[in-house]
Amino acid sequence: MKTAPRRGHLRGALLLKERESKMNLGAFMNPEYPIFSTTLCYLERDDAYLMLHRVKKEDDYNHDKWVGVGGKFERFESPEDCLLREVKEETGLDVSNWGGGYQFTYHRENPGEGDNYFVDVYKFIGEFSEEDVHPQEAETDGFMLATKEEIEAFAKEGVFLHYDSIKEVF
């Protein structure tokens, strides 16, 4: 497993350089074909992963799905800052001193659906109790700790999206 580098803008600059080499910049600049960057994090405890159940946000393609923690970058935000903010907002947990870190980046490109983005995938391993988790009430109605096998089953049921793109993190 890769360990998390020190937070900062150098990591963000390196990820941006990696993205530029993979994407069609003409498409990136086209407002009819927007591409954005997000973080996605899986928090592991005892071979199980914290999953949030998304149900409350309107017009959400993750509605009624089980998801990891993450979200879109804010303006001028580094990937690490985005990740730490999203984890804190969505779970109440602070993972800044946990083991793990950045795993890989994947690119989803689907112009027909407007589903175009880069995802920086992270995995952190730490000790926490279920009482420590405070899900963001505006977006979720609960959480669970799911094993890899349960996540695979969710993917087969259609309640966990893009499993094939991120399965190596589990």
Secondary structure, DSSP 8 states (H G I E B T S, - for coil): ------SSHHHHHHHHHHHHHHS-HHHHT-TTS--EEEEEEEEEETTEEEEEEE-SSTT-TTTTEEE-EEEE--TT--HHHHHHHHHHHHHS---TTSEEEEEEEEEE--TTTT--EEEEEEEEE----GGG----TTTEEEEEEE-HHHHHHHHHHTSS--HHHHGGG-
